[in-house]
Amino acid sequence: MPSDSPDATPAAAQALHRLDFLARAGEVLASSLDYESTLQHVAQLAVPELADLCVVDIVDDGVLRRVATAHVLPAKRALLEEVALRNPLPESPAPAGHALASRRTQLFEDFPPDLVDALTRDAEHARLVAAIGLRSYIAAPMIAHGDVVGVLSLGITESTRRYDRDDQLLAEELARRAALAIENARLYRSAQHEIEQRRRAEAELRLSEQRFRAIMEQSPLSTQRLAPDGSTLGVNRAFEALWGLGLAELDGYNVLQDPQLAETGLAPLMRRAFDGTPTYLPAIAYDRRISVPGAGDADDPDPVRWVSAFAYPVRDDEGAIREVVLVHDDVTEARRAERRLRESEDRLSRALAVGGMVVWDWDLATGHVECSVSACEVFGTDIGPREVFLQALHPDDVALMHEATARALEGDGMFGPIEYRLRPPGGGERWVQTSGTVEYGADGKPVRMLGVTVDTTARRLAEEVTRVFADAGEILGASLDYATTLEGLARVVVPRLADWFAVDLIDDRGELQRVAVYHPDPAHQAMGRELFERYPPRRGDGGEWRAIETREPVWVPDITPAMLRGSARNADHASLLLRLDLRSCILVPLLARGTVIGVLTLVHSDSGRHYAEGDVAIALDLARRAAAAIDNATLYHQLQHEHRRKDEFLATLAHELRNPLAPIRTGLALLESTDDAALAARTRAVMSRQLGHMVRLIDDLLDLARVTRGTIELKRHPVDVGTLVAGAVEASRPLLDAAGLDFAIDVPEPGRLLDVDDTRLSQVLTNLLNNAAKFTPTGGHVALRVRTAGDRLRLEVSDDGLGLAPAQVERIFEMFVRGRGSDAHGGLGIGLTLARRLVELHGGRLWAESDGPGRGSRFVAELPVVIEPSASAPASDDGGAARAQGRRVLAVDDNADALLMLEALLGLEGYEVRGAGDGESALALIDEFVPDIALLDIGLPGMSGYELAARLRADPRTARARLIALTGWGRDEDRARAHAVGFDAHLTKPVDPPVLLRLIAG
């Protein structure tokens, strides 16, 4: 709708206003089959609500004929009529002519003077349009079934409003509805005309029978004189014109032996005439080519004629039959007209059926209601006596029908329009709208009522579904607690779309859990919960699981007691199902991001309604929205859970890093304040252990990151299982002994080989043994057992310690999850995650078993066995080269303390060392100190370690120097980049001094 001010009606209210206007226009259009008066009412309805002027032109023989005009100023209405008289042709430059010719809506938001000149035929035409004073204009073609039947025009002349795209859409919808009303009215008139034609044809036929004798005497019709033996004595000109045959061509023809008369059953009638009784022969389709082969016009395009005949015996004075006069009546055109009439009636019936319309005629004297053939489809039964119609009404709407009927008969003769419900015999509910008019006799009393009934069920359902989805959208977006959301959604859906609403979700065990069920009656709702708890859905039983497994909706339009008994597991189950009075249901899978997460169930029961095929699409849309809301809520709670786990991990990491830092810091203070060599040695040992603990923490984090990204490389080779177990036990023995545990090893076949990375697998076993030591009380038992089954080998670490709850058995392997009692023993909750992924990289499995809290745990690693060991690579000689006295080493690090310690360490080993804090300083040293070896940090200020390495490689003096990256960056991509720029080796801080010295010496 155009707006006069900035304070326009909000979009929602504007849309409702337009719908209301269209509804009122629809009522007007449906109120009468006289479309010209109806269109005038529509024009008056549009002014001034949509426009200052409204005109409707319909197409008659290609010319626009104005049938309706309206203007807010009565004086200008005459101008509108005059413009139409001067502009009758479709090729007119006026907007209506353009709309008719192009079949497209013409929208003119503004109507300046130059546009007036362009859209008018001559000066007088332009003067009239200017006098009307158009400011904004819409001309919308009225199209019905692909044909333009007219043009609806709306204009602004007096106000300052301007039309826009929304107004165009509204005008087009109004034009579409008006076109359908015109077409339906024309179809109705056409049907009435054809019915009258058929009645006239039948009357003519009766008249022809009455005049038979006169026709025979005057012979204006085809007349054939037959001898008593059936041969032809003569024919008249009408006969020759009808059949294209003369007397000579009938030589040899005998009517008593005519095969077509025998085939159609007319031969006995013809014989009767020859026996002396005047006889009428009903019409048949007669083909002269069959009875008189080769005679007549061979090129006759229409040799078959529908004819009836009268056979009249002519007697002599003695009463003997001398001849039989056979007069033919050509009823071909009448038969064709009847066929056309039947086809027209069929078209009208189909049109009414498609539009959900019934045309009815109620005889007030007899009470009989005559309906179009679409009545059975709409009313659910054939309507005869009015009582049958009243029985089809919803009981609550019978009074409404009586009141409307009384108002029409006692008032102005207009029935309705009223909207009411029907109860078809098959159940359910259907909404219809009826309008009618009363006809009166000569005495002024009502004698009949004519009207139209339109099925409005689909429209009302669409409106209701739209409102449901709007309410559902508000509910689904209001909360991230899906239990609350589904409860609200259930109250939106019931009772508008269902009597029962239920949602079942698939839990972690793969079973269905009912998270929502609703029925307005609390007793029924409790019964529904009881049914699910006692008889939960089972795989293979159909229903919910069928929808889940096929990922397709399950629609049951009619649920019968036999179906319920057949699906019940026992008599008690059947009794519960029957008490619910289930009538129809739809079960739809809930799909979230391509995964089925559950099923939504809608059921009709005590309302008696049944779901139609179109309801399945509504249920699918509802399920899609519900699944998205459930998925969003689940993701939100998972995200919150992950945030908590992350915070717990960071707090634990900070704690785990501070623990070793405390003795290291204390040890540094002791070393600075004591000269006691024994105390200093013990202090250094403590600091070394704590530093090793920190390094292991950091290494575990880095390893987990590599495994997670899939960038870790396994150095696999055949390893003796006994050697592998011995190495892990050696690493864990101090912790096991310190815990005071009884430790047992059982390796029946120590020589079996595994194709593994022994360092990584030893890391796995050490982690499992250390965990057993941590979580087993003093005096407890820990065991490491090795067992072989075919080509698989199992390494089992068991204890009788704290044990695991059932929910922890699998969850304990999740990242950052720490077991019960972890606070007393430390740890980040990543050890088991890393262990499982390392085992899986070896093609194996790692799982946990426990009989419950306080009953110990078993961790089992299963790996493939190498049956035939492959040749192992020779062990590298790690004897270490002698220190190269006097070799020059350049150390570059922006951490002054780290650089100082590195210079001191290398100096003690006999190397000549120079240090620099950045790349520029390092390059400046080259002029006086050319190194044999360069240890470079990567993250230097200004020039990075990568750039410095490239510069050293480019300088002839240092091109052959050994470059070693000594950095905190330890990812695989960091190592690859270091080698790409010329580094010979890459070490990740903190570096074990013996490892560094061996690398430099080598």
ZISULLIN-V312117 format. One record per residue. N is the residue number from 0. PSI is psi in radians with two decimals (NA if undefined). Layout:
n	psi
N	PSI
N	PSI
//
This chain:
n	psi
0	2.40
1	2.75
2	2.48
3	-0.39
4	2.86
5	-0.44
6	1.05
7	2.68
8	2.36
9	2.71
10	-0.74
11	-0.80
12	-0.65
13	-0.74
14	-0.74
15	-0.67
16	-0.71
17	-0.75
18	-0.69
19	-0.73
20	-0.80
21	-0.65
22	-0.76
23	-0.69
24	-0.67
25	-0.68
26	-0.73
27	-0.79
28	-0.57
29	-0.05
30	-0.28
31	2.65
32	0.00
33	1.60
34	-0.45
35	-0.78
36	-0.61
37	-0.77
38	-0.58
39	-0.70
40	-0.70
41	-0.75
42	-0.76
43	-0.55
44	-0.63
45	-0.41
46	2.15
47	0.22
48	-0.70
49	-0.39
50	2.91
51	-0.42
52	2.63
53	2.23
54	2.57
55	2.14
56	2.34
57	2.74
58	2.12
59	1.97
60	0.73
61	0.00
62	2.41
63	2.18
64	2.15
65	2.16
66	-0.21
67	2.36
68	2.59
69	2.48
70	2.54
71	-0.42
72	1.95
73	-0.51
74	-0.52
75	-0.16
76	-0.61
77	-0.61
78	-0.68
79	-0.71
80	-0.68
81	-0.68
82	-0.70
83	-0.67
84	-0.59
85	-0.11
86	1.05
87	-0.31
88	2.63
89	-0.40
90	0.24
91	2.52
92	-0.14
93	2.73
94	-0.69
95	-0.69
96	-0.72
97	-0.76
98	-0.69
99	-0.78
100	-0.69
101	-0.24
102	0.37
103	2.60
104	2.37
105	2.02
106	2.14
107	1.74
108	-0.61
109	2.68
110	1.24
111	2.94
112	-0.67
113	-0.52
114	-0.59
115	-0.78
116	-0.65
117	-0.44
118	0.29
119	2.78
120	-0.66
121	-3.10
122	-0.70
123	-0.73
124	-0.77
125	-0.65
126	-0.71
127	-0.79
128	-0.72
129	-0.64
130	-0.60
131	-0.62
132	0.78
133	2.37
134	-0.51
135	2.55
136	2.50
137	2.26
138	1.93
139	2.19
140	2.46
141	1.91
142	2.23
143	2.15
144	0.68
145	-0.11
146	2.41
147	2.03
148	-0.10
149	-3.00
150	2.31
151	2.17
152	2.38
153	2.43
154	2.65
155	2.13
156	-0.54
157	-0.58
158	3.09
159	0.15
160	2.76
161	2.43
162	2.63
163	-2.98
164	-0.68
165	-0.67
166	-0.65
167	-0.80
168	-0.70
169	-0.76
170	-0.71
171	-0.69
172	-0.71
173	-0.74
174	-0.70
175	-0.80
176	-0.71
177	-0.68
178	-0.77
179	-0.67
180	-0.74
181	-0.82
182	-0.77
183	-0.71
184	-0.71
185	-0.72
186	-0.72
187	-0.79
188	-0.72
189	-0.75
190	-0.74
191	-0.73
192	-0.77
193	-0.61
194	-0.73
195	-0.67
196	-0.72
197	-0.71
198	-0.71
199	-0.67
200	-0.73
201	-0.66
202	-0.69
203	-0.68
204	-0.77
205	-0.66
206	-0.66
207	-0.62
208	-0.66
209	-0.55
210	0.26
211	-0.80
212	-0.73
213	-0.67
214	-0.75
215	-0.74
216	-0.76
217	-0.26
218	0.79
219	-0.28
220	3.00
221	2.10
222	2.35
223	2.19
224	2.18
225	2.43
226	2.82
227	-0.41
228	-0.01
229	-0.08
230	2.90
231	2.27
232	-0.56
233	2.81
234	2.75
235	3.13
236	-0.58
237	-0.62
238	-0.82
239	-0.68
240	-0.64
241	-0.81
242	-0.23
243	0.47
244	2.46
245	3.10
246	-0.67
247	-0.60
248	-0.21
249	0.08
250	2.17
251	-0.20
252	2.36
253	2.08
254	-0.51
255	-0.19
256	0.29
257	2.09
258	-0.54
259	-0.58
260	-0.64
261	-0.73
262	-0.63
263	-0.04
264	0.23
265	-0.19
266	-0.77
267	-0.62
268	-0.74
269	-0.71
270	-0.62
271	-0.71
272	-0.70
273	-0.34
274	-0.10
275	0.05
276	2.12
277	2.31
278	2.39
279	2.30
280	2.03
281	2.83
282	2.43
283	2.84
284	1.96
285	2.22
286	1.91
287	-0.41
288	-0.41
289	-0.76
290	-0.51
291	1.32
292	2.40
293	-0.04
294	2.78
295	-2.95
296	1.95
297	-0.39
298	0.16
299	2.06
300	-0.27
301	1.26
302	-0.25
303	2.23
304	2.50
305	2.11
306	2.52
307	2.95
308	2.80
309	2.16
310	2.06
311	2.03
312	2.38
313	2.17
314	2.74
315	-3.03
316	-0.40
317	-0.04
318	0.02
319	2.54
320	2.04
321	-0.60
322	2.94
323	2.19
324	2.12
325	1.99
326	2.16
327	2.44
328	1.95
329	1.85
330	0.41
331	-0.85
332	-0.64
333	-0.74
334	-0.72
335	-0.67
336	-0.71
337	-0.74
338	-0.75
339	-0.67
340	-0.76
341	-0.71
342	-0.68
343	-0.76
344	-0.66
345	-0.72
346	-0.76
347	-0.74
348	-0.73
349	-0.71
350	-0.76
351	-0.69
352	-0.76
353	-0.71
354	0.02
355	0.66
356	2.61
357	2.22
358	2.23
359	2.73
360	1.95
361	2.02
362	1.93
363	-0.46
364	-0.77
365	-0.33
366	0.08
367	2.44
368	2.06
369	2.21
370	2.76
371	2.86
372	-0.26
373	-0.04
374	-0.73
375	-0.63
376	-0.69
377	-0.88
378	-0.26
379	0.05
380	2.81
381	2.17
382	2.19
383	-1.64
384	2.58
385	-0.44
386	-0.58
387	-0.71
388	-0.77
389	-0.57
390	-0.44
391	-0.24
392	2.63
393	2.36
394	-0.60
395	-0.20
396	0.04
397	-0.75
398	-0.70
399	-0.73
400	-0.75
401	-0.72
402	-0.75
403	-0.68
404	-0.76
405	-0.73
406	-0.71
407	-0.76
408	-0.57
409	-0.16
410	-2.18
411	0.09
412	0.05
413	2.17
414	2.10
415	-2.69
416	2.49
417	2.67
418	2.33
419	3.08
420	2.60
421	2.64
422	1.55
423	2.73
424	-0.52
425	-0.01
426	3.07
427	-2.84
428	2.44
429	2.36
430	2.39
431	2.80
432	2.31
433	2.39
434	2.60
435	3.06
436	2.60
437	2.41
438	2.52
439	2.63
440	-3.12
441	-0.48
442	0.07
443	0.09
444	2.58
445	2.33
446	-0.45
447	2.88
448	2.26
449	2.56
450	-3.12
451	2.38
452	2.27
453	2.32
454	2.01
455	0.24
456	-0.83
457	-0.74
458	-0.80
459	-0.67
460	-0.75
461	-0.73
462	-0.75
463	-0.74
464	-0.71
465	-0.75
466	-0.68
467	-0.80
468	-0.62
469	-0.80
470	-0.70
471	-0.70
472	-0.68
473	-0.73
474	-0.82
475	-0.46
476	-0.01
477	-0.35
478	2.63
479	0.21
480	1.81
481	-0.41
482	-0.79
483	-0.71
484	-0.79
485	-0.61
486	-0.75
487	-0.68
488	-0.68
489	-0.70
490	-0.36
491	-0.71
492	-0.68
493	2.24
494	0.20
495	-0.69
496	-0.17
497	2.82
498	-0.46
499	2.51
500	2.29
501	2.57
502	2.21
503	2.30
504	2.60
505	2.17
506	-3.05
507	-0.39
508	0.01
509	0.25
510	2.78
511	2.31
512	2.27
513	2.05
514	-0.23
515	2.36
516	2.39
517	2.39
518	2.47
519	-0.49
520	2.02
521	-0.59
522	-0.76
523	-0.70
524	-0.74
525	-0.65
526	-0.67
527	-0.71
528	-0.72
529	-0.71
530	-0.76
531	-0.71
532	-0.69
533	-0.56
534	1.21
535	2.65
536	2.46
537	2.56
538	2.41
539	-0.19
540	-0.01
541	-2.64
542	-2.23
543	-0.79
544	-0.49
545	-0.76
546	-0.69
547	-0.82
548	-0.58
549	-0.24
550	0.43
551	2.62
552	2.62
553	2.05
554	2.12
555	1.73
556	-0.56
557	2.04
558	2.07
559	2.73
560	-0.61
561	-0.67
562	-0.72
563	-0.76
564	-0.66
565	-0.50
566	-0.18
567	2.63
568	-0.43
569	-3.11
570	-0.67
571	-0.72
572	-0.78
573	-0.70
574	-0.74
575	-0.79
576	-0.75
577	-0.59
578	-0.44
579	-0.26
580	0.85
581	2.35
582	-0.67
583	2.67
584	2.75
585	2.23
586	2.17
587	2.27
588	2.48
589	2.00
590	2.19
591	2.03
592	0.76
593	0.00
594	2.39
595	2.10
596	-0.12
597	-2.76
598	2.46
599	2.33
600	2.26
601	2.32
602	2.39
603	2.38
604	-1.69
605	-0.29
606	-0.30
607	0.06
608	2.80
609	2.51
610	2.36
611	3.00
612	-0.64
613	-0.40
614	-0.37
615	-0.72
616	-0.66
617	-0.77
618	-0.68
619	-0.76
620	-0.75
621	-0.75
622	-0.67
623	-0.76
624	-0.74
625	-0.73
626	-0.72
627	-0.72
628	-0.75
629	-0.77
630	-0.75
631	-0.75
632	-0.74
633	-0.78
634	-0.66
635	-0.79
636	-0.62
637	-0.73
638	-0.74
639	-0.72
640	-0.75
641	-0.63
642	-0.76
643	-0.75
644	-0.68
645	-0.79
646	-0.72
647	-0.70
648	-0.79
649	-0.68
650	-0.72
651	-0.73
652	-0.78
653	-0.72
654	-0.78
655	-0.56
656	-0.58
657	-0.60
658	-0.91
659	-0.44
660	-0.55
661	-0.93
662	-0.54
663	-0.77
664	-0.72
665	-0.70
666	-0.70
667	-0.72
668	-0.71
669	-0.77
670	-0.55
671	-0.38
672	0.00
673	2.62
674	0.08
675	1.95
676	-0.69
677	-0.78
678	-0.72
679	-0.70
680	-0.76
681	-0.68
682	-0.78
683	-0.64
684	-0.75
685	-0.80
686	-0.67
687	-0.74
688	-0.78
689	-0.66
690	-0.70
691	-0.68
692	-0.76
693	-0.75
694	-0.70
695	-0.69
696	-0.83
697	-0.71
698	-0.70
699	-0.75
700	-0.77
701	-0.74
702	-0.74
703	-0.69
704	-0.73
705	-0.77
706	-0.73
707	-0.70
708	-0.18
709	0.46
710	-0.01
711	2.51
712	2.23
713	2.29
714	1.45
715	2.49
716	2.80
717	2.23
718	2.34
719	2.24
720	-0.57
721	-0.74
722	-0.73
723	-0.81
724	-0.73
725	-0.71
726	-0.74
727	-0.71
728	-0.69
729	-0.70
730	-0.55
731	-0.22
732	-0.79
733	-0.71
734	-0.66
735	-0.74
736	-0.74
737	-0.53
738	-0.13
739	0.77
740	2.66
741	1.95
742	2.29
743	2.50
744	2.35
745	1.77
746	1.54
747	-0.63
748	1.40
749	-0.29
750	-0.06
751	2.51
752	2.50
753	2.43
754	1.55
755	2.92
756	1.82
757	-0.54
758	-0.79
759	-0.73
760	-0.61
761	-0.63
762	-0.70
763	-0.89
764	-0.70
765	-0.73
766	-0.77
767	-0.73
768	-0.73
769	-0.70
770	-0.72
771	-0.70
772	-0.68
773	-0.69
774	0.33
775	2.18
776	2.76
777	2.37
778	-0.07
779	-3.07
780	2.38
781	2.42
782	2.51
783	2.01
784	2.52
785	2.24
786	2.58
787	2.37
788	1.73
789	-2.17
790	0.34
791	2.51
792	2.36
793	2.27
794	1.98
795	2.15
796	2.06
797	2.72
798	2.96
799	0.72
800	-2.40
801	-0.51
802	-3.13
803	2.45
804	2.71
805	-0.67
806	-0.34
807	-0.30
808	-0.70
809	-0.59
810	-0.38
811	-0.33
812	-0.08
813	2.63
814	2.35
815	0.11
816	2.26
817	2.46
818	2.98
819	2.27
820	0.08
821	-0.51
822	-0.50
823	-0.29
824	-0.08
825	-2.99
826	2.68
827	-0.13
828	0.47
829	-0.18
830	-0.85
831	-0.59
832	-0.81
833	-0.70
834	-0.80
835	-0.76
836	-0.58
837	-0.71
838	-0.73
839	-0.59
840	-0.44
841	0.10
842	0.32
843	-2.93
844	2.63
845	2.20
846	2.93
847	2.64
848	2.55
849	2.53
850	0.05
851	3.00
852	2.36
853	0.05
854	0.37
855	3.04
856	2.76
857	2.23
858	2.16
859	2.16
860	2.11
861	2.22
862	2.68
863	2.52
864	2.45
865	1.98
866	-0.82
867	1.95
868	2.44
869	2.78
870	2.24
871	2.62
872	2.53
873	2.45
874	2.45
875	2.57
876	1.89
877	0.37
878	-0.42
879	2.34
880	2.70
881	2.60
882	2.34
883	1.69
884	2.33
885	-0.04
886	2.46
887	2.32
888	2.23
889	2.10
890	2.24
891	2.08
892	2.35
893	-0.12
894	1.85
895	-0.66
896	-0.75
897	-0.70
898	-0.72
899	-0.80
900	-0.68
901	-0.74
902	-0.72
903	-0.75
904	-0.84
905	-0.59
906	-0.68
907	-0.47
908	-0.04
909	0.14
910	2.62
911	2.00
912	2.40
913	2.47
914	2.69
915	2.58
916	-0.13
917	3.04
918	-0.73
919	-0.73
920	-0.67
921	-0.75
922	-0.59
923	-0.56
924	-0.42
925	-0.52
926	-0.52
927	-0.15
928	1.73
929	1.98
930	2.67
931	-0.53
932	2.44
933	2.15
934	1.98
935	2.23
936	2.63
937	-0.82
938	1.09
939	2.66
940	2.50
941	-1.83
942	2.17
943	2.91
944	-0.57
945	-0.80
946	-0.69
947	-0.72
948	-0.73
949	-0.69
950	-0.70
951	-0.66
952	-0.52
953	-0.34
954	2.14
955	-0.53
956	-0.52
957	0.18
958	-0.53
959	0.08
960	2.66
961	2.10
962	2.21
963	2.15
964	2.20
965	1.72
966	2.86
967	-0.17
968	2.00
969	0.31
970	2.82
971	-0.67
972	-0.51
973	-0.71
974	-0.75
975	-0.70
976	-0.66
977	-0.80
978	-0.57
979	-0.56
980	-0.05
981	0.06
982	2.52
983	-0.45
984	2.79
985	2.06
986	2.42
987	2.28
988	2.62
989	2.48
990	2.35
991	2.13
992	-0.78
993	-0.65
994	-0.76
995	-0.77
996	-0.68
997	-0.69
998	-0.73
999	-0.73
1000	-0.58
1001	NA
//
